Amino acid sequence: MISLRQFYYDIFSNFYDFIIRLHSRDTAGSLRRFIVKKANLSKGDKALDLCTGTGSVAIELAKQVGERGLVIGLDFSRGMIEKAKEKAKNSNIDQLHFVQANASQLPFKECSFQGITCSHAFYELKGHEREKAINEVARVLMDDGRFCLMEHAKPRKQIPRLLFYIRILFLGAKDARKFLGEEESILEGCFKKVAGQVSPTGQSKLIYAEKGE
Ligand SMILES: C[S@@+](CC[C@H](N)C(=O)[O-])C[C@H]1O[C@@H](n2cnc3c(N)ncnc32)[C@H](O)[C@@H]1O
């Protein structure tokens, strides 16, 4: 049986890209290119985009790794996966595949990917799911691979900030508020090298994590 959150995203998938376009005035495109660049991937590499939604980051990753590479977009919402598949088909990209699964239980072997990305979604996971997902990322990432996590910076203005937290509460991610300030120290529990920077748009932040030596 699907959860209420999956049901919410299934419905949301029908107008997700429209809302993003309306809201971001093409900052979304530059943010996607930014996270993909920071993933440091080469032609022929394998990459995983967690909580891929309608697959926008996964499509950029697939362009980056080229025809010899492989990209998997993973999401637990069937609706999102269907939209993502449609977009990939329209872009004529063969090296991109989508899997419906939970980020807290990845159906891949140890050390499968050179790069793992997750854009604007990790904070929405429920606390226990997020903890498991971090361990799963560390498990399926190659030893010399890189995990790139992009999150919203907390809105500065009062009303947007209030709406932001109402949405998070609705999604049941009660501790997201704490996570959004402490991503780096939390990731340090599983990764040796962790660093962060503000995105060029100033509205998001990118944290990258590596297993190190
Ligand atoms: C705000 S959207 C972000 C989508 C995409 N990464 C982007 O930047 O456009 C959050 C996505 O995370 C997915 N998601 C939420 N919790 C998940 C979980 N536990 N496992 C897998 N996907 C999940 C949702 O279905 C949704 O597609």
The ligand as a MOL file (V3000), in Angstrom:
LIG
                    3D

  0  0  0     0  0            999 V3000
M  V30 BEGIN CTAB
M  V30 COUNTS 27 29 0 0 0
M  V30 BEGIN ATOM
M  V30 1 C 10.8810 18.2900 -3.7980 0
M  V30 2 S 10.9800 16.8630 -4.8380 0 CHG=1
M  V30 3 C 12.6060 17.0790 -5.5230 0
M  V30 4 C 12.7220 16.4190 -6.8680 0
M  V30 5 C 14.0430 16.5950 -7.6150 0
M  V30 6 N 15.1840 16.0890 -6.8780 0
M  V30 7 C 14.2660 18.0340 -8.0230 0
M  V30 8 O 15.2320 18.6560 -7.5630 0
M  V30 9 O 13.4700 18.5410 -8.8190 0 CHG=-1
M  V30 10 C 11.2200 15.5720 -3.6410 0
M  V30 11 C 11.1980 14.1890 -4.2780 0
M  V30 12 O 11.6390 13.2310 -3.2960 0
M  V30 13 C 10.8650 12.0530 -3.4330 0
M  V30 14 N 10.9250 11.3280 -2.1430 0
M  V30 15 C 10.5140 11.7710 -0.9430 0
M  V30 16 N 10.7660 10.8620 0.0080 0
M  V30 17 C 11.3470 9.8040 -0.6240 0
M  V30 18 C 11.8530 8.5490 -0.1770 0
M  V30 19 N 11.7890 8.1960 1.1010 0
M  V30 20 N 12.4160 7.7110 -1.0770 0
M  V30 21 C 12.4840 8.0640 -2.4000 0
M  V30 22 N 12.0030 9.2380 -2.8810 0
M  V30 23 C 11.4620 10.0930 -1.9990 0
M  V30 24 C 9.4820 12.5570 -3.8050 0
M  V30 25 O 8.6740 11.5840 -4.4180 0
M  V30 26 C 9.8200 13.7250 -4.7220 0
M  V30 27 O 9.8740 13.3150 -6.0670 0
M  V30 END ATOM
M  V30 BEGIN BOND
M  V30 1 1 1 2
M  V30 2 1 2 3
M  V30 3 1 2 10
M  V30 4 1 3 4
M  V30 5 1 4 5
M  V30 6 1 5 6
M  V30 7 1 5 7
M  V30 8 2 7 8
M  V30 9 1 7 9
M  V30 10 1 10 11
M  V30 11 1 11 12
M  V30 12 1 11 26
M  V30 13 1 12 13
M  V30 14 1 13 14
M  V30 15 1 13 24
M  V30 16 1 14 15
M  V30 17 1 14 23
M  V30 18 2 15 16
M  V30 19 1 16 17
M  V30 20 1 17 18
M  V30 21 2 17 23
M  V30 22 1 18 19
M  V30 23 2 18 20
M  V30 24 1 20 21
M  V30 25 2 21 22
M  V30 26 1 22 23
M  V30 27 1 24 25
M  V30 28 1 24 26
M  V30 29 1 26 27
M  V30 END BOND
M  V30 END CTAB
M  END
